[in-house]
Amino acid sequence: MENSEKINENLYIPRKCSFTNRILTSKDHSSVQLPIGTIENTTSYNGNFEIFSLCGNLRKQGRADEALNILIEKTDSITYLLFKKKKE
């Protein structure tokens, strides 16, 4: 809820899974939040990072690594060429 000055007054703001958009409840003890660093070239880290939250159901299914690769590709935080083999 926001007040008249547009300041958020909620005591608890639930997180959402970055891949499935499920709400991460307080009882979801297997959910994780991962900061992934942004890389400018192929070698230098510039100090910025993106935070990805993954729900426990996604991790239970064994799809967390696939979801993380898709999220990283969408946000361009790491060059996708680091993940796939170069075609020569």
C-alpha positions in Angstrom: 0.0 0.0 0.0 1.3 3.5 -0.8 0.6 6.6 1.1 -0.2 10.0 -0.5 3.5 10.7 -0.9 4.0 7.5 -3.0 6.0 5.8 -0.3 5.6 2.1 0.1 4.2 1.3 3.6 4.0 -2.5 3.4 5.7 -4.5 6.1 6.2 -7.6 3.9 6.7 -7.6 0.2 6.9 -11.1 -1.2 9.5 -12.0 -3.8 8.6 -13.6 -7.1 10.4 -16.3 -9.0 12.2 -14.7 -11.9 11.4 -17.5 -14.3 7.8 -18.7 -13.4 6.5 -15.5 -11.7 5.3 -17.6 -8.7 5.2 -15.8 -5.4 7.9 -17.1 -3.0 6.1 -17.6 0.2 7.8 -17.6 3.6 7.3 -21.4 3.8 9.3 -22.0 0.6 12.5 -22.9 2.2 14.1 -24.3 -0.9 13.9 -21.1 -2.9 17.2 -19.2 -3.6 18.2 -15.7 -4.6 21.3 -15.5 -6.7 23.3 -12.4 -7.6 24.9 -12.8 -11.0 27.7 -10.4 -11.9 27.7 -8.3 -15.1 30.7 -8.9 -17.4 31.7 -6.1 -19.9 34.1 -8.0 -22.1 35.0 -11.6 -21.8 37.3 -11.0 -18.9 36.3 -7.9 -16.8 33.7 -7.7 -14.1 32.4 -4.1 -13.7 30.9 -4.4 -10.2 27.2 -4.5 -11.2 25.0 -7.5 -10.7 21.5 -8.8 -11.5 19.5 -10.6 -8.8 17.6 -13.7 -9.8 15.1 -15.6 -7.5 14.3 -19.2 -8.2 11.4 -21.0 -6.6 11.8 -24.3 -4.8 9.4 -26.1 -7.2 11.7 -25.2 -10.1 14.7 -26.5 -8.2 12.8 -29.7 -7.3 12.1 -30.5 -10.9 15.8 -30.1 -11.8 15.2 -27.1 -14.1 16.9 -24.4 -12.2 20.1 -24.5 -14.3 18.1 -24.2 -17.5 16.0 -21.4 -16.1 19.1 -19.5 -15.0 20.7 -19.8 -18.5 17.5 -18.5 -20.1 17.3 -15.6 -17.7 20.9 -14.6 -18.2 20.5 -14.8 -21.9 17.4 -12.5 -21.8 19.1 -9.8 -19.6 22.5 -9.9 -21.4 24.3 -9.7 -18.1 26.9 -12.2 -19.4 27.7 -12.6 -23.0 25.9 -15.7 -24.3 29.1 -16.7 -26.1 30.5 -17.8 -22.8 27.9 -20.5 -22.5 27.8 -22.0 -26.0 30.7 -23.3 -28.0 32.1 -21.0 -30.7 31.4 -22.2 -34.2 34.5 -22.1 -36.3 
